[in-house]
Amino acid sequence: MLYRSTDTAGRPNTVSGDQDRELAERWCARGATVQVVPTPVPTHVGGVAPGFAAAVPFNESRFAGRQAVSTCD
């Protein structure tokens, strides 16, 4: 699971949108199951709450043996 801010207002993000988009594309191209979760909140600290809200059910599903949802094209 990869989550990131969709903020494009020039505020600093921990990882730029291009960087994580390229990472997801590389993983997808290699056949990995990738779930990208965009969050509207910028920066590392601001992204914790929406990221946590996505990460908990993602991890619970993995521990329950359910297949991850992929956002690869």
C-alpha positions, 0 to 999 in steps of 0.5 A: 500500500502506498498513500500520498498527498494529492496537494499540488499547491506548492507545499512541501511533501515528504515524497513528491507525487512524481516519485511515488507515482513512478515507484507504483508504476515500476512495481505494477510493471513487475507484476506486484499488487499495488494499492495507491491511496491518495490523501487530500492532506499535505505533508508528512505529519498531516497525512498520518490520520488519513493514511492510518485510516487506510492502513488499518483495514489494509493490514487487517485484510492481509492478516485475515488472508484476503487478497489486496486490491490493486490499483495497477492499470 
